[in-house]
Amino acid sequence: MRELFPMKQVNGFIFSLLLTIIALSVYFMDMSFELGMTILLVTAFVQAAVQLVLFMHAGESEDKSSIYTTVFYGVVIALATVFGSLLAMIWGYL
């Protein structure tokens, strides 16, 4: 019966709840903007990785490398879009 219980998913869910509590503590505690944003960014990326690996089963297929390559490519495109928008709209470079 123990092998049928999804212990990895339960541990991932508990870890996700812990990360959410840490992110909520930024709102309720009086901390500097830089520290708060750092905590939020770290918890967001760790939460995304937990969701990808544990709940979307990214590491369980035969073609792991293409899944992780596609995710990496998506992150690069997202970062290029965000920083390109900041570059053009806020920092004034065209």
Secondary structure, DSSP 8 states (H G I E B T S, - for coil): -GGGS-HHHHHHHHHHHHHHHHHHHHHHS---HHHHHHHHHHHHHHHHHHIIIIIS-GGGSTTHHHHHHHHHHHHHHHHHHHHHHIIIIIS---
